[in-house]
């Protein structure tokens, strides 16, 4: 049995990286990579996403192609339709910059691409990735800023450092505190660009940012599932428990356990807003616009709706936000009324002393209200969120 298992593993590895007659290779051997190659027939590649410990189906994948100069390849997904509404995201410079290949490249569950002669490392992903390297780049741009302090919340299960970033008033004299979390679900990458836009605005904005730096301390956890982000996991519906259902009883994951210990001693009754940033499903109703998700606490939901009106009024940039798209508790999929599957971050945060707003915001992967998502307009929307936070807290 051991010999057979070893032989099968060797075959899988050969299929994953072997060159075709034309000489191209396909792999996912880099941070965030995720793909399984079923077979390659000429220039037709059959493949599917690696679900690993995911319960049911999900749609994250990320791979690279090398050596396909002037070839046209067709990539066909064999298990489910995991191509988004703008086709795959593509990087022609080894993951440095990204654009959308577009829906015209898609045929049912496959897409095609013609490689140019000088394209040595082309990467395709379900959406635009955001990894630890992106966060490092952002932090380096703000090295020495007195309103920024980076510490470690804890180490992950695989001993990766999970960053905890403090921004704003770091002297302990702030009037308010705000908690921002991201990547409870490893694959929800566009939310990270919005989070980066919030942080950028706090550190640099001359108006709302200046007020926030004087009156508010932010604590930010950019990667609640750091291992999943770097390993290229789905994260959503992870077995034995989703990170965003780990806030009940004894937490399984070091990041959740550490956050639950940190927040009460840090907040000192001054935690006003707790916002968890997510991306929704791949396509369809409620998945192609930006919206807040309500919980069962009606007082908190009323404040979220008030905050939504501020955001709609303040918002700038290409991405539209309309409060009518918010999803109140009891509507559509938002009907969970017990803790059979655990407790979410937002539900846990709603129980913290002094809290006024505890909620989730969903930012689509590829298209929002008819506008294509880009790294830049996602950051701009993040800046609008920062302005809305400042306006809401100013009125306190």
N, C-alpha and C positions, 0 to 999 in steps of 0.2 A: 504493500500500500504506500509506504514512504517513497519507494522508487517511482511508482506511478505518479504520485503527487509532484515529485521533483520534475519529472518529465513534462507533465502538463504545465507547470509553472514556467519551465524553459520555453515551451512552445508559445505561451502567451507573451513572454518577453520578446521572442523573435518576431511574432506578428506585430507587436507594438512598435518596434523600431526598425524593422528590416527595410532596406531599400527595395523599390520595385525595379523593373528592368530599366526604367527611365532614370533611376538614381535618387528619387526623393525619399525622405524619411519623415515620419510623423511620430511625435512623442508628447508626453505631458510631464517630463522630468524637470520641473522648475516650480518655484513657489506658486501655489494656486492652481497648478495643472490638474486636469481631470479628463480622462478619456479612456475608453477601451476599444481597441480595434478588433472587429469581427473577422474581416478579410479584406484583401485588396485584389481587385481584378482589373489589371491594366491601370487606367486612370480613374477608376470608380472605387471609392473607398467606403466600406460599410463599417459603421461605428456606433457607439452609444455611450451615454453618460455613465460614470461609475457611481452607483447608489450606495455602495459600502454599507453603512449601518443605518440607512434611511428606511423608515417604515413607509411602504408604498412607493409611489413614483414621485420624482421631482425633476428639475430641468437644467441644473447647472452643468456646464462643460467648458473646457478651456484647453486648447492644444496648439502646437506649433508645427509648421511644415518647413523643411529645409531641402534645398537642392532641387526644387521643382521649376527651374528656369524655363520660361516660355511654354510651360505645360498648362493645360486646362484640366483641373481636377473637379470631380463631383463627389461631394461628401453626403452620404445618405445615412440618416439615423434610423436604426432598425427596431427600436423598442417603443418609442413614443415621439410625438411631435414636440421637439424642444427648441424650435427656432422661433424667436420673437417677432414682433410686428414690424421691425425694421431690418429683419434678417440678422446675420451675425455681426458682432463688432469685429473690426479688423485692425491690426497693427502691422505696419510694414517695416518697423524699426525695432524689432525685438521687445515690444511691449512699452515703448516710451510714449508714443502718441497713438490715439485711437479715433476711428470714425465708424460709421455704419455702412455696411456693404449694400444695404437697401433691399426692399421686398422684391425687386426685379430679379435678384440673384437666386430667389427661392423657388423651388418646384416641390410642392407638397412637403415631405419630410426631408428634403435635401436642399443643398445649395451648391453653386458652382463658382469657381474663380479661376481666372487666367493669370498666371504669375508672370511678372516681367523679368527680364534677363538679370537685373541687378538686385532682385529681391531674395536675399539670402536667408532671412529669418522672418517668416510671416506667421502671425498668431491670430487665431480665431477664438472668440469667446461668445458665450450667450449674451453678455452685456459687457460694459467697460470695467475691467478689474480695478480693485483698490486693495493693495497689500501693505504689509509693514514697510516696504521700501517707499511707497507713496507717503506714508506718514512721516518717515524719516526725512524725506525731502522737504515736507512742509515745516517740520520743526527746525531744520537747519536754516531755513529762510528767516526764522525768527529768533535765532540764537542771540542771547543777550538782552532780549526784551524783558524788562522788569515785571511785566504783567503776565509772564508765562513761567510755569515751573512744571517740569516733567519728573514724575516719580514712578514707582512700580506698585501696582495694586497687589500682585502676587505672581507666582509662577504658575504656568498652566500644567495640566496633567503630563505633558511632554516636555516640561521644564523650559518653556518659552516665557519670556518676560511679558506680562500683561500691563500695558502702560496705563497710568492714571495721570491726567493732565489737569493742572489747576491754572485758571486764567482769571484776570480781573483784579479785584482787591485781594491781595494775598497777605495783608497785614493783620487780619483777624478783626477788622473794624467794619466789615461790610454790613449793610442793612439786610441784605437778602442773599440766599444761596440758591443755585440752580444746578441740577444734576442732568447730564446728557449721556445717554448710552447708545451704542450702535453695535451691529453685527452679533446680536443674540443668535441670529441665523447666518451662518458663515457666508452664504452665497449672495446676501442682499447688499451688493456692492455700491449701488448708486447712492444709497443713503450716506455712505462715507464722504462723498463729494459735497453733499449738502452740509454735513457736519463740519467739514473743512471750511466751508463758506461761513458758517456761524463763528468758528474760532478766528478766522481771518478778520471778520468784522469787529469782534471784541478787541483784537489786538491793534487794529489800525484805524478804525473809523473815527473821524474827528468830532462827530456829533453824538450819536447814540453810543458808539464805542467808548467815547470818553466818559460818558455817564456810567456805563456798565463797569468800566475799570475802576471807578471811584466807589460805586455803591453795591456791587455784586461780586461774589466769588462763584465761579463755575468749577465744577468737578466733571471731567469728561473721561469716559472709558470708551476708547475708539473700537476695541475688539473684545467683546465679551467672550466670543468663541475664537480665540487666537489660533489654536491648533487647527480648527476647521478652516479658517481663512487661508492659512499658509499651506495646509495639506490639500486644499481644493475639495473640501467636503461640501455636501448640500447644506447640512446643518439643520434645515427645516425637518421636523418630525424625526429627529435623531433618536435612535434606540440607545439606552433604555429610557431616556427622557430628553426632551427638547430643552435647550438652555433657557428658553423663555417660558418654561413651565417648572422651573427649578426653585421657585421661591416659596415652597411649602414644605414644612418639616425640615429634615436634614438635607441640605443641598448636596448634590453629587459633584458639581463642578467647582474647582477652586475659585474661579472668578466670581461666581454667584455667592459662594460662601463668604469670600473676602468683602464683597460689596455690601452684603447684609450686615457685616460687622462694622464696616467703615462708616456707613451713612449716618447711623444714629449718633455716634460720637462726634462726627464732623459737623452735622447740620445744626445742632444746638437749638433746635426749634425754629431755625431761620430758613429751612428749606421751603421754598415757595413753588418751584416748578420742577417737575421731573418728566423729561421727554425722552422717549425711546424711539429711535429712528429705524424704519424698516422699509423694505420693498415688498409689494404685494405678489400676486400670482402672475403668470406669464402673459396673460391676455384676457380680454373680456370685461364684463361688467365689474365696476369698482377697481379695475386693475390698470386703467389708462387715464386716471386723473389723480391728483394729490388730495388726500383727505385725512382727517383725524378719526381715531377709533374711540368710541365711548365705552365707559364702564358702567356698572350698576349704581354708582354713587351719583345721584342726580345733582347735588350741589356742585360737585366737581365738574360734571358735564356742562352745567350752566356756565361755569367759568371758562371752560374750553370753548364753548360757543361764542362767548364774549371775546376771547382771545382770537378766535377765527375771524371775527369781524374786523378787529384791529389789523390782522395780517392781510386780509383782503384789501383794506384801505391803504396800507403801507407798501404792499408788494410792488416790486419793480422787476423788470427783466422779462424774458420771453415766456417763462413758465406761469401759466394761469393757476390761480387758486380761487375756488368758489366754495363758500361755506355750505352751500346746499348739497355738496357732495360728501359731507361728513357722514360717518356711519354710526348712528346712535346704537346704544346697547339694545338688543332685541331685534335688530334689523339684519336681513340677509344672513351672512355666516356668523355675525356677531351676537350669538345667542347663548354662549356658555354661562350657566348660572350655578355651577357647582365646581368643586375642586377635584373631580374624579381624575383629571389628567394633570393636576398640579396647579400652581398659581403663577400668573404672569408678572413681569416686572411692573407694569402699570398698576395692576391690582395691589401688589405689595407696596408700591410707592404711595398709593392713595391712602395708606394707613399711617404714614409717617407724620409726626407732630409738626404742625404749622403749614402743612402742604395745602396749596390752593389748586394747582393744576397737576394732574398725573395722567399722562395719556401717551398714546402711540400715534406717530404720523407715518403714513405710507406714501412713498415716492416711487412712481413707476420706473421700470427698468429701461424702457426704450422710447416711449411716447406718452406725453401727458397732454390731454385735451387737444390733440392734433399737432402738437409741437414735439419735434425730436429732442430727446434728452441728450445734452452734451455735458462734458465735465465743467465747462464754463458756466452754462446757464444753471446747472445744479448748484454751483458755488454761489451764484447770484441769488438764487432762491434762499440759500442758507443765510446770506446777508439780510434778506428780508425777514427771516425768522428772528435773527438777532435784534433787529429794529423793533419787531413786535414785542419781543420779551422786554426790551427797554421801556417801550411805551406802556405796557401793562404794569410793570413794576413802578414806574414813575407815578402812576395814578394811585398807588397804595398810600 
